[in-house]
């Protein structure tokens, strides 16, 4: 068959861009579709802006300590809108680098939404053009998920909105005990927001070393975060003042200006047309793949968070590189998902690799 492209990648995030670049550099005719900004979750609404917020929030601790080291006039103020503008300028710059890296490798970037019509045909929106490709790579990532059955959940924001809040709240309730909840608790607390971190389990960061988990909880509390464990919402109530009453299973009611849910992410497969191509999903809605990231359809692969294996940027990058080596480099490469290192940008930050003591 004479297709328009050898490879069509859906999603210009960490995994998709790496796969596309390596494939294009091997001589393949490659296109990448992206409905929003190139760079994906990590660059646009994840790791990178999050790290900027961590940096911004850490200055408050440094200013507090500075006088003890001879500095004076450390009564600095923080300008949230100014920070947001600076962050967005830098993210636009980084996203532009992703685009030029793709172009320099010889890949086409298509700023449209892509949907599969069959295993070789992609429809692009809004132009309604169709293109065909010999091979397809799904790299559409994930998006935040919240418990839909909780009364008042429509009042809660997720990390997506936390990057664009119009103004810094005075008080925030953050729900969850994973990476995002713990990182944002440190961020908002450092920026001077009265921060409450609520987790349903007995100790935050399930899966990390137990000593590290309890030590970190103590450190977070010392810095001023109120940590509430073993509790969940029964409902979130909006008041006439525009604040929120957090009704909890332990009987307490906490009033805050913002409620943020950080209770995990789900694979982003909605409206992708995977059923038209016959691609199978697992019970969590993730694209099912083998060790070489190949789906049940012979010419379709998937990498990164949409496969819900280990949802970390460097993992997606390595999966993308392994796919390109296997399919376009004649070098079958699978990625080893065992004992992958990870870091949480909590304050203080923690990192872990290998097995925990437990
Ligand atoms: P995580 O899976 O890390 O944590 C989800 C948290 O929400 C857990 O504490 C979980 O509790 C809790 N939870 C889940 N459902 C509910 C519910 N219905 N009610 C109350 N609590 C609930 O997800 P995150 O959203 O923090 O992050 C998503 C992914 O993004 C991470 O898994 C990670 O892979 C990636 N990430 C990585 C970062 C890094 O590398 N530094 C930074 C940010 C994100 P329980 O433990 O009881 O299940």
Boltz pocket constraint, residues with backbone or C-beta under 6 A from the ligand:
constraints:
  - pocket:
      binder: B
      contacts: [[A, 146], [A, 147], [A, 175], [A, 176], [A, 177], [A, 178], [A, 179], [A, 180], [A, 181], [A, 183], [A, 199], [A, 200], [A, 201], [A, 205], [A, 206], [A, 232], [A, 262], [A, 263], [A, 264], [A, 265], [A, 310], [A, 311], [A, 312], [A, 342], [A, 343], [A, 344], [A, 345]]
      max_distance: 6.0
